[in-house]
Amino acid sequence: MAPIIQLDRVSKQYDEQYAVKNLSLSIEKGEIFGLLGPNGAGKTTTILMMLGLSEPTSGKVRVCGIDSLRQPIEVKKRVGYLPDNLGFYQHMTGRENLIYTAELNQIPRKEALERANYLLEKVNLTDAADKKTGKYSRGMKQRLGLADVLMKNPEVIILDEPTLGIDPEGVRELLALIKSLSEEEKITVLLSSHHLHQVQQICDRVGIFVKGELLAEGTIESLAKQLFQQDSFITRVKAHPVDGKLLEKLEQLDPVSKVEETADGIDVYSSANIASLISRIIVEHGAALHQISNENYGLDEIYHRYFEGRDEHESR
Amino acid sequence: MNMNLASIREKIIPKRNEETSVERGNPSAFFVLVRKEFTDYIRSWRIIILLAIIMLACFGSLYTAMTTISDAIDNSEAEELGRSLYLFLKLFTVSDGTLPAFITFVGFLGPLFGIALGFDAINSERNRGTLSRLMSQPIPRDYVLNAKFVASLLLNVVLFFSLGFIVMGLGILMLGIPPTVEEFLRIFYFLVLCIVYIAFWLNLGILFSVVFKNSATSALSSIAIWIFFQVFYGMIIQLLSKSILNPEVITDAADAVSRQGFVLNLMRLSPSYLFEESTTILLSPNIRSVGPLTVEQTVGAVAGPLPLTQSLLLIWPQLTGLIAATLVCFAIAYLAFMRQEIRSN
């Protein structure tokens, strides 16, 4: 099946500067794709180009098999978009806002009302449905935004920083909601964020986006593998006492690439999981082993790696 | 899994296609936008307060006009007076000095009303973050701007026609004199003129709302331009005219006339002057010309009011000028809006 979102060597240039440079990306139907990047990396620009709200300088964008540049209205019928700082008409209630969206999508009034009620229940806003949106909290607005996006019964939803400014509990609820939507309604989700942990929880695939360029793309494990070929394992050891001999011994082990002394222990970087070996060495050495644990690489480390690279690149 | 997705896709796509074919000939999304804007206007405090002020002012001026006219009627033969002086039109133009006349009020409050309708049309949507949400709906981009314009114009039309007709109705009740057809038509054209004039300020407001991201900036700039034309422009031209019309430099009559014409044309660059000139001519049929008249030109002229067609002919340039200014403002706003980035910050 053809990918539902396909970007082919897309560039967007503002004056002399590239906001997005030579971006190729394809997203399959039904997956949750996370677009990761720091502020100003060109995430929003990319999203606006997908919706035909911004014109690419070069390249082709196809969403649901439709050219976004030529037929933006057809694309917008199938794609729901949640902007990063979204707002509602404050003097209207939550339900009225949803109905208004439905009317703009030419959904008959009766169907619109049913759908609004269904979605309000789904995002847990039934109690606040008749409250003016001016009185909504940030998290409520975000949930209402999700309902609003779903009003048109979209094939794809694009969420721009959906977790921005919500408390941790709210974030968890929202992410669970997005996940369940993608599973139950078979909706393709593209979400952009700079909150890595959150994205990590729900995304099937992520793309790391820096300065308008897609640096890496794939599942989180594959990204970790690509990046940390030599030292993809960290073993964190808490032991006492730690002396130079012990460190030397550990360093001499075959899979170990680096041993670092930290405030209350040692970090051992290795290419394989050697926790048992390390613990034996420590015990044989006569030190007391308090704790030993394997650290997995999360997106944070991955992300950080990329930015390290970027900074070096810049300083050159 | 793939089969499953494919079957869902099939289910959804034919339905969508049907919808599309229905929508083609269906402008209802535009109508939805207009209706919402219109409701927003009549519910907003800003507009309600302005409406109240305009109503009060109009009824106040109507009252003073009425007392002045009744005094005049008491002093002479009513019927004769009504016929020769276009008594009914005086309802809109006469005052006893305590309160300004209806046309003065409209000339003053109308632009304010137009600006109040337009100044935050686009930038408030942008600041509230509703613009990007609106833009992601399947509607053409220009619908938003057009709908705002149409909704405010509609409000204007409703307001001024009802106001004009209420004043007329009260006039008939209180004075007991029905308007002639010509008077009625003159009032009708006067109301149309008011709407065009307010539409100009409305579009200026919309233009600024597109250009300036901050609604306070756009409101203040619109009001500054309005005050400039309403108050200071006339003073500046007067100042200039002192040197232009200096008796020492004028050589002959033709020169005097052309200099006078030049000053007048300078004045006519101001929309408020255009409005003033045309309302005066429409509502006071006795005025025969908008420019200077020489004695030779008036020799042989029958003293009496101008027929409606001639009055209309006289104000034709003013009216088209106002409409053109309105359209220019709208065109610039339209172009700017279509080229603007949608992102909210």
Interface residues (C-beta under 8 A of the other chain):
Chain A: M1 K29 G30 T44 T45 L48 L51 L53 S54 I73 E74 K76 K77 R78 V79 G80 Y81 P83 D84 N85 L86 G87 F88 Y89 Q90 H91 Y100 T101 E103 L104 N105 Q106 G145 D148 K152 N153 E155 K186
Chain B: N2 N4 L5 A6 I8 R9 I12 R16 E19 T20 V22 E23 N26 S28 A29 V32 L33 K36 D40 R43 R128 G129 T130 S132 R133 L134 M135 S136 Q137 P138 I139 P140 E341 I342 R343 S344 N345
